[in-house]
Amino acid sequence: MPGAVRTGEKTEGVSLMGRGRQKAKATKQAREIKYFTPDTDLTALQRELAQKRDDSVGEPSSSDDGHDDYDDVAERYGS
């Protein structure tokens, strides 16, 4: 059949494959991404968390200032 593409042929640099093989490949890639566990530098993480904790010491958080975010919304809409 002229113009028909057979399985295994390449069209414009792309390898054609059947739906079953395509689905299996996608499933394999998804599984690799899902279970990928990169090496974590725990000492760098500990330093970063300690630095953030030190930065926030002495600063009141938004919930400690006695002002509720809902109050702004209530004032805006008249509730």
C-alpha positions, 0 to 999 in steps of 0.5 A: 500500500503506497504511503502506508507506514509499517511498524518499525519504520521511522518517519521524520526521525521518530520511531513508530511503535505500537500502542502496547509498546508505547504504553509499556514505555510510558508506564516504565518511565512513570515508575522510574520517576515515582520511585526515584530517590535522589541523594540528599545532602542532609548536612546542607538541609540541616544548615538551611533549616537552622538558618531559617529558624535563626532568621525568624527568632524575635519576629512576630508571626502573622498569627501572633499579632492579634490580627486575623486575615479574616478581619480584612475580608470581613471589612472589605465585604461588610460581613 
